[in-house]
């Protein structure tokens, strides 16, 4: 109890619920105003050690948003995730000084804002029924292709909140029930009662399902001798649907010598090889992941991974690689005999960490396809 007094609590505060806040001062003031005790910290992991009664987290990018949700699920205590928000739009032709006019996540429909939108949509669902559906349908990688093929691009972007945000998109397109109860204690329809109507006749920020920007999504699942267990890419079509080029192979990110027309292969950027999965910002093939702000023929999460001897580990400079989004294929143009010979000669490179926390992580982590968990 003396430790609690040291944080500023009085005896009369001891029976109040304690709420972990990760990590904004205004939220702490709101928690105090609601008659609760707020403690700020910089990682949701503090919740378990201090045994707080509830949690409010304010993430602001693509990595820490799902991180917060995963932690909240494991903690199994009342929790709210509030998106820190996107950066305001910059000023065209004044890019250098005015591209980032303030704080916030990347200002586009990249990974951060996409994650925020998806999480907000998930919060409107019956989570129990949703997870039951996933279990019953036994969803696999190919199901993402089916979902992408049936998900139109409605062009949500800047100022979406002025039109009612994600809930308005869902309601106006009849994609969710308005009687869904949310954390305000009201239904979704009640919560949006003061929002301006979303008229498809007077605005073109959001398109109706009957007139999408693109009738299908951008996600494509590609297979082939280079990715026998699958790979993932986002191809809009503006970059074309097929590409064939000569491989230029890198085993780390800290190399250059890239020329036009090459297929850039960056490998060993996976949980065991990285360690971790650094984000990519170039046109490439990788067994790691790529930025949501990227474009062009970028194929990520190629499996099996290079660190375990997957086909991507066998690619050499000068090999021809062919990508075909229409056939959903990715192919390394060498003979089966050459493939087999390279497999027999291959040996795993040494880990980049040989002691400490990173080495422990490498030895225990599962692949990204299995959630990068370390406790199985």
Residue pairs with C-beta under 8 A, 6 or more apart in sequence:
1 14
4 13
4 14
7 39
9 37
13 37
16 35
16 36
16 37
17 36
17 37
17 53
17 54
18 36
18 37
18 38
18 39
18 50
18 52
18 53
19 31
19 36
19 37
19 38
19 39
19 52
19 53
19 54
19 55
19 56
20 39
20 41
20 44
20 46
20 47
20 50
20 52
20 54
20 55
20 56
21 27
21 28
21 31
21 38
21 39
21 40
21 41
21 55
21 56
21 57
21 58
22 40
22 41
22 42
22 43
22 44
22 46
22 55
22 56
22 57
22 58
22 68
23 40
23 41
23 42
23 58
24 40
24 58
24 84
25 40
27 38
27 56
27 58
27 82
28 38
28 40
29 38
31 37
31 38
31 56
32 38
36 54
39 50
39 52
44 55
44 57
44 67
44 68
44 71
44 72
44 75
45 71
46 52
47 55
47 71
47 75
47 77
48 75
52 77
53 77
53 78
54 77
54 78
54 79
55 72
55 75
55 77
55 78
55 79
55 80
56 79
56 80
56 81
56 82
57 68
57 71
57 72
57 79
57 80
57 81
57 82
58 81
58 82
58 83
58 84
59 65
59 67
59 68
59 81
59 83
59 84
60 83
60 84
60 85
60 104
60 105
60 112
61 105
61 106
61 112
62 105
62 110
62 111
62 112
62 114
62 115
62 292
65 81
65 83
65 112
65 115
65 116
65 119
66 115
66 119
68 81
69 81
69 119
72 79
72 81
80 183
81 119
83 116
83 119
83 120
84 103
84 104
84 105
85 104
85 105
86 104
86 105
86 106
86 107
86 112
86 113
86 116
86 158
87 100
87 101
87 102
87 103
87 104
87 105
87 106
87 107
88 101
88 102
88 104
88 107
89 101
89 107
89 158
90 98
90 99
90 100
90 101
90 107
91 98
91 99
91 101
100 107
105 112
105 113
105 116
106 112
106 113
106 292
106 293
107 158
108 157
108 292
108 293
109 156
109 157
109 292
110 291
110 292
110 293
111 291
111 292
111 293
112 292
114 292
117 156
117 166
120 165
120 166
120 167
121 166
121 170
121 176
122 130
123 182
123 183
124 167
124 170
124 176
124 180
124 182
124 188
125 176
125 180
126 180
137 143
141 221
141 230
141 232
141 369
142 221
142 230
144 219
144 221
144 232
145 219
145 220
145 221
145 328
147 217
147 219
148 216
148 217
148 218
148 219
148 220
149 216
149 217
150 216
151 216
151 217
152 209
152 212
152 213
152 214
152 215
152 216
152 217
153 212
153 213
153 214
153 216
153 217
153 218
154 169
154 173
154 206
154 207
154 208
154 209
154 212
154 213
155 205
155 206
155 207
155 212
155 213
156 166
156 169
156 205
156 206
157 205
159 205
160 166
160 169
160 205
160 206
162 196
163 195
163 196
163 198
163 203
163 205
163 206
164 171
164 172
164 192
164 195
164 196
164 198
165 195
167 176
167 188
167 191
167 192
168 192
168 195
168 198
168 206
169 175
169 198
169 206
170 176
171 178
171 188
171 189
171 192
171 198
172 198
172 200
172 206
172 208
173 208
173 209
176 188
177 188
178 187
178 188
178 189
178 192
179 187
179 188
179 189
180 187
180 188
181 187
181 188
182 188
182 191
184 191
198 206
200 206
200 207
200 208
200 211
207 213
214 236
214 237
218 234
218 235
218 236
219 232
219 233
219 234
220 232
220 233
220 234
220 235
220 325
220 328
221 230
221 231
221 232
221 328
222 230
222 231
222 232
222 233
222 299
222 323
222 325
222 328
222 329
222 330
223 230
223 231
223 328
223 329
223 330
224 329
224 330
224 331
224 332
225 311
225 331
225 332
225 339
226 285
226 302
226 311
226 312
226 315
226 321
226 330
226 331
226 332
227 299
227 302
227 303
227 311
227 312
227 330
228 303
228 304
228 311
229 303
229 304
229 310
229 369
230 301
230 303
231 285
231 299
231 300
231 301
231 302
231 303
231 330
232 299
232 300
232 301
233 297
233 298
233 299
233 300
233 325
234 298
235 241
235 297
235 325
236 295
238 295
239 295
239 296
239 297
240 297
241 324
241 325
241 326
242 322
242 323
242 324
242 325
242 326
243 263
243 297
243 322
243 323
244 320
244 321
244 322
244 323
245 261
245 262
245 263
245 320
245 321
246 261
246 262
246 263
246 317
246 318
246 319
246 320
246 321
247 262
247 263
247 265
247 315
247 316
247 317
247 318
247 319
247 320
247 321
248 257
248 258
248 259
248 262
248 263
248 264
248 265
248 317
249 265
249 267
249 315
249 316
249 317
250 264
250 265
250 266
250 267
251 266
251 267
251 268
251 349
252 266
252 268
252 269
253 266
253 269
253 278
253 280
258 264
258 282
263 284
263 285
263 321
263 323
264 282
264 283
264 284
264 285
265 284
265 285
265 286
265 312
265 315
265 321
266 280
266 282
266 284
266 285
266 286
266 288
267 273
267 286
267 287
267 305
267 306
267 312
267 313
267 315
268 274
268 287
268 306
268 307
268 313
268 349
269 277
269 278
269 280
269 286
269 287
269 288
270 277
270 287
270 288
270 305
270 306
270 307
270 367
270 368
271 277
271 361
271 362
271 365
271 366
271 367
271 368
271 372
272 305
272 307
272 308
272 351
272 362
272 365
272 367
273 287
273 305
273 306
273 307
273 349
273 351
273 352
274 288
274 352
275 351
275 352
275 353
275 358
275 361
275 362
275 365
276 361
277 288
277 289
277 368
277 372
278 288
279 289
279 290
279 291
280 286
280 288
280 289
280 290
280 291
280 294
280 298
280 300
281 290
281 291
281 293
281 294
282 294
283 294
283 296
283 297
283 298
284 290
284 298
284 299
285 298
285 299
285 302
285 312
285 321
285 330
286 298
286 299
286 300
286 302
287 300
287 301
287 302
287 303
287 305
287 306
287 307
287 310
287 312
288 300
288 301
289 300
289 301
289 368
290 298
290 300
297 323
299 323
299 330
301 368
301 369
302 310
302 312
302 330
303 310
303 367
303 369
304 310
304 311
305 312
305 367
306 312
306 313
307 313
307 348
307 349
308 348
308 367
309 343
309 346
309 348
311 332
311 339
313 346
314 332
314 339
314 342
314 343
314 346
315 321
315 332
316 342
319 332
319 333
319 334
320 332
320 333
321 330
321 331
321 332
321 333
322 329
322 330
322 331
322 333
323 329
323 330
323 331
324 330
324 331
332 339
334 342
351 359
351 362
352 358
353 359
353 361
353 362
361 374
364 374
364 375
365 372
365 373
365 374
366 372
366 373
366 374
366 376
370 376
